Amino acid sequence: QAQLVESGGGLVQPGGSVTLSCAASERTFALLAMGWFRRAPGKEREFVATINWRGDSTYYADSVKGRFTISRDNAKKTLYLQMTGLKPEDTAVYYCAQGRVPLGTIETREDQYAFWGQGTQVTVSS
């Protein structure tokens, strides 16, 4: 069973930046689409960004488009989420997720993901 471990969260001032990382345990990482989701206090978990298995196609939620960048390093089995221009409404627990289907492309639904990390807290506040 794949394991995903997120890191990089913390307290950030509005307008600031932070980069999240997600380290995967299995070599199958390189063949699967990956995604980032988040759960804000009192809200349902929502899609943030996804990247295909090769890393050359991405898709973002409208709320983060132009501010967040998803990327991956298949050799290091690591997924990233670079977050800039952070707003208080970006405060949430951020989860990385690994797709189910080999050679996965753009996947925005939770049911398209088989494994999830434990989450990392990002708090945007002055």
C-alpha positions as CSV (number, residue, x, y, z in Angstrom):
1,Q,0.0,0.0,0.0
2,A,1.4,3.4,-1.0
3,Q,2.2,5.9,1.6
4,L,2.2,9.6,1.1
5,V,3.7,12.1,3.5
6,E,3.1,15.8,3.2
7,S,5.4,18.5,4.6
8,G,5.9,22.2,4.4
9,G,2.8,23.6,6.0
10,G,2.8,26.3,8.7
11,L,1.8,29.8,9.5
12,V,2.1,32.3,6.7
13,Q,1.3,36.0,6.4
14,P,-1.3,37.2,3.9
15,G,0.4,37.7,0.5
16,G,3.2,35.3,1.5
17,S,4.3,32.0,-0.1
18,V,4.9,28.5,0.9
19,T,5.7,25.2,-0.9
20,L,4.2,21.9,0.2
21,S,5.9,18.6,-0.6
22,C,4.4,15.1,-0.7
23,A,6.9,12.2,-0.6
24,A,5.6,8.9,-2.0
25,S,6.8,5.4,-1.0
26,E,6.2,3.5,-4.2
27,R,7.9,3.6,-7.6
28,T,4.4,3.5,-9.2
29,F,4.3,7.2,-8.3
30,A,5.8,7.9,-11.7
31,L,2.9,6.3,-13.6
32,L,0.0,7.9,-11.7
33,A,-1.7,11.2,-11.7
34,M,-1.4,13.2,-8.5
35,G,-3.5,15.8,-6.8
36,W,-3.8,18.3,-4.0
37,F,-7.0,18.8,-2.1
38,R,-7.8,20.9,1.0
39,R,-10.3,21.1,3.8
40,A,-11.0,24.4,5.4
41,P,-12.5,24.7,8.9
42,G,-16.1,23.7,8.8
43,K,-16.1,22.9,5.1
44,E,-16.0,19.8,2.9
45,R,-12.7,18.8,1.3
46,E,-12.2,20.4,-2.1
47,F,-10.1,19.9,-5.1
48,V,-7.1,22.3,-5.5
49,A,-4.8,21.0,-8.3
50,T,-3.9,18.0,-10.3
51,I,-1.0,16.9,-12.5
52,N,-0.7,14.0,-15.0
53,W,1.7,11.2,-14.7
54,R,4.4,12.8,-16.9
55,G,4.1,16.2,-15.3
56,D,3.3,18.1,-18.5
57,S,-0.4,18.7,-18.0
58,T,-2.0,20.5,-15.0
59,Y,-5.4,21.7,-13.9
60,Y,-6.4,24.1,-11.1
61,A,-9.5,25.1,-9.1
62,D,-10.5,28.6,-10.1
63,S,-9.9,29.8,-6.6
64,V,-6.2,29.1,-6.8
65,K,-5.5,29.5,-10.5
66,G,-2.6,31.9,-11.2
67,R,-1.4,31.7,-7.6
68,F,-0.6,28.0,-7.0
69,T,1.6,25.8,-9.1
70,I,1.6,22.0,-8.9
71,S,4.7,20.1,-10.1
72,R,6.4,16.7,-9.6
73,D,9.8,15.1,-9.7
74,N,9.2,11.4,-10.6
75,A,12.9,10.5,-9.9
76,K,12.4,11.7,-6.4
77,K,8.9,10.4,-6.1
78,T,7.8,13.8,-4.8
79,L,4.9,16.1,-5.6
80,Y,4.9,19.8,-4.9
81,L,2.5,22.6,-4.5
82,Q,4.0,26.1,-4.7
83,M,1.5,28.6,-3.1
84,T,1.9,32.3,-3.6
85,G,-0.3,35.3,-2.9
86,L,-1.8,33.5,0.0
87,K,-5.1,34.7,1.4
88,P,-6.8,34.0,4.7
89,E,-9.3,31.9,2.8
90,D,-6.5,29.5,1.8
91,T,-6.3,28.4,5.4
92,A,-6.9,24.6,5.4
93,V,-5.4,21.2,5.9
94,Y,-3.8,20.3,2.5
95,Y,-3.8,16.7,1.4
96,C,-1.9,15.0,-1.5
97,A,-3.5,12.1,-3.2
98,Q,-2.3,9.4,-5.7
99,G,-4.4,8.3,-8.6
100,R,-5.8,4.8,-9.3
101,V,-5.2,4.3,-13.0
102,P,-1.7,4.0,-14.6
103,L,-0.8,6.8,-17.0
104,G,-3.5,8.9,-15.4
105,T,-4.2,12.4,-16.8
106,I,-6.2,15.1,-15.2
107,E,-8.3,13.9,-12.3
108,T,-10.4,16.3,-10.2
109,R,-12.7,14.0,-8.2
110,E,-11.9,12.4,-4.9
111,D,-13.0,9.0,-6.1
112,Q,-10.3,9.0,-8.8
113,Y,-7.7,8.8,-6.1
114,A,-6.7,5.6,-4.2
115,F,-4.3,6.8,-1.5
116,W,-4.1,9.9,0.6
117,G,-1.6,11.6,2.9
118,Q,-2.3,12.6,6.4
119,G,-2.5,16.3,5.6
120,T,-0.5,19.3,6.5
121,Q,-1.9,22.5,8.0
122,V,-1.5,25.8,6.3
123,T,-2.7,28.9,8.2
124,V,-2.7,32.3,6.5
125,S,-2.9,35.0,9.1
126,S,-1.2,38.2,10.2
